[in-house]
Amino acid sequence: MRSCCTPDHPAHETAPQGTVPLTLTTRPSAPQPPAPAAAPPSPAAQRVAGRLLELPGGSFLMGTDDPVGFPADGEGPVREVRISPFRISATAVTNAEFASFVKETGHTTDAERFGFSYVFGGFLPSALRAATRTVPGAPWWHAVEGADWRHPEGPGSDYAARQNHPVVHVSWHDAAAYCAWSGTRLPTEAEWEYAARGGLARQRYPWGDELAPGGKEMLNIWQGVFPTFNTGRHRGTAPVRTYRPNGFGLYNTVGDVWEWCADRFSTDFHLTGPRVDPAGPPSGASRVIRGGSHMCHDSYCNRYRVAARSSNTPDSSTGNTGFRIAADAPAQNGS
């Protein structure tokens, strides 16, 4: 069901029998140049890193055996995992923050280099929607030439009115480049879940087990009939501090946008440590995404729970995937 959540780049797709695979003419692309690791973070980058929350770490129960979950995704079994103290951003990285990074570094995203990204068809003008190819098995996804973080719905759109919304159409590579610039890193999957739970144990959501306690809307997901009719208060992404924070002070950890994690995706939990490649992912190796998005609906993808997980290839980008940043805990004096 991964394509329902976040379709991957056509180079990695295998079309179901009887369908026509998505093919696009893409711009030639070279590997992303490595970030200058020896250069100290700029003042702008230091301000980004300086806003991270400090979490104490410790043992927590990761995963779920909840019957509403997806066992094939590797959500369970519930297991005790120990986390070292670390820091994490209260929100996903915003358009304004990503724009500062691009202005300072000249970074070109994978979507810009490939010449397209995936956009939900309901956000497109009818003429553009009719002229773009869809993803087999998930026809609400359209491959739109010219869609990227600056142009979330393709040519003619921009992010100007969404400065404090999460940046989208960013790949794992783009997120890693932002981290290199800011002197941070992506959270491991275990860190992400620990932080998203906000101190609660074995609860479905960061606030408890009830989706809408007292009828109150707590997250940005699709409401109504997917994919034709949405009664939710947001059309697409929401500002990063729209809903109340969890017990650790993190906002919007479920719903709104999927968030990249550092780990390679696996459903094998015999080892509970992160599956991280310090030098970067092997070609085509999927990376973990967590949290669900504004396109999730319980009729097909209730992956807006803290234990839910999915994946995508590190060069893929969509209009519902972003990221938040993390860092190791500061060294203690005398350590």
VENLINSUL-V196052 format. One record per backbone hydrogen bond with DSSP energy under -0.5 kcal/mol. NH is the residue of the N-H (numbers start at 0). CO is the residue of the C=O. If there is no record, write none. Layout:
# VENLINSUL-V196052
<<NH:CO> <NH:CO>>
This chain:
# VENLINSUL-V196052
<<3:0> <4:0> <4:1> <5:1> <11:8> <12:9> <18:15> <20:18> <25:23> <26:113> <36:34> <38:35> <45:41> <46:42> <47:43> <48:44> <49:45> <50:47> <51:48> <52:87> <54:52> <54:85> <57:82> <59:80> <61:59> <61:78> <63:74> <68:65> <70:68> <72:69> <73:70> <74:69> <78:61> <80:59> <82:57> <85:54> <86:326> <87:52> <88:324> <92:322> <94:164> <95:162> <97:93> <98:94> <99:95> <100:96> <101:97> <102:98> <103:99> <104:100> <105:101> <108:106> <112:108> <113:109> <114:110> <115:110> <116:143> <117:316> <118:141> <120:139> <122:119> <123:120> <128:124> <129:125> <130:126> <131:127> <131:128> <132:142> <134:137> <134:140> <137:134> <140:137> <141:118> <142:132> <143:116> <143:141> <144:142> <145:114> <146:143> <147:150> <153:150> <154:144> <156:153> <158:149> <161:158> <162:159> <164:161> <165:237> <166:92> <168:317> <169:320> <171:313> <172:313> <174:170> <175:171> <176:172> <177:173> <178:174> <179:175> <180:176> <181:177> <182:178> <182:179> <183:178> <184:325> <186:323> <191:187> <192:188> <193:189> <194:190> <195:191> <196:192> <197:193> <197:194> <198:193> <199:196> <204:207> <207:204> <212:209> <214:211> <215:212> <220:218> <221:295> <224:228> <225:223> <227:224> <228:224> <230:222> <230:228> <231:222> <235:233> <239:163> <241:238> <245:249> <248:245> <250:89> <254:290> <255:219> <256:254> <257:319> <258:289> <259:321> <260:287> <261:186> <263:274> <264:285> <268:266> <275:273> <277:275> <279:276> <284:281> <286:311> <287:262> <288:309> <289:258> <290:307> <293:255> <295:292> <299:296> <300:296> <302:300> <305:203> <307:304> <309:288> <311:286> <313:284> <315:312> <318:117> <320:317> <321:257> <325:184> <326:86> <328:84> <334:331>>
